[in-house]
Amino acid sequence: MRVGTPSAYRADMDSHADLIERMAALRVRVAGGDRSLLGEMEKTLTQGYAAALWGEAQLARLEERLERILVPGGGSRADHYDAVTRRHRALEASVAALRSELATAYAEFVASGGGAR
């Protein structure tokens, strides 16, 4: 899996729960004094930022689809609109949760001496 590629996150693009759980577990272990995991934490942070950026790009694409659906004369598109808005809301919540975890994890990573070269 290459970091930053959409295919790396396509399996469950509306939920970043697994990535958030991995970051939280790493934060606990590093906070407990296991500094040997700083490299893994840095890699996971990189994956998290790539996933968040990809999720935000997906949000933009969904918003463009919504705009096309709402064009007058488009016929009966209520079901399609509902599906796209549900997906947008789910993805938006997932990306927000991921961004929140990234902010906390990064602050703890730096406080633990990570990233110092």
Secondary structure, 3 states (H helix, E strand, C coil): CCCCCHHHCHHHCCCCHHHHHHHHHHHHHHHCCCHHHHHHHHHHHHHHHHHHHHHHHHHHHHHHHHHHHCCCCCCCCHHHHHHHHHHHHHHHHHHHHHHHHHHHHHHHHHHCCCCCC
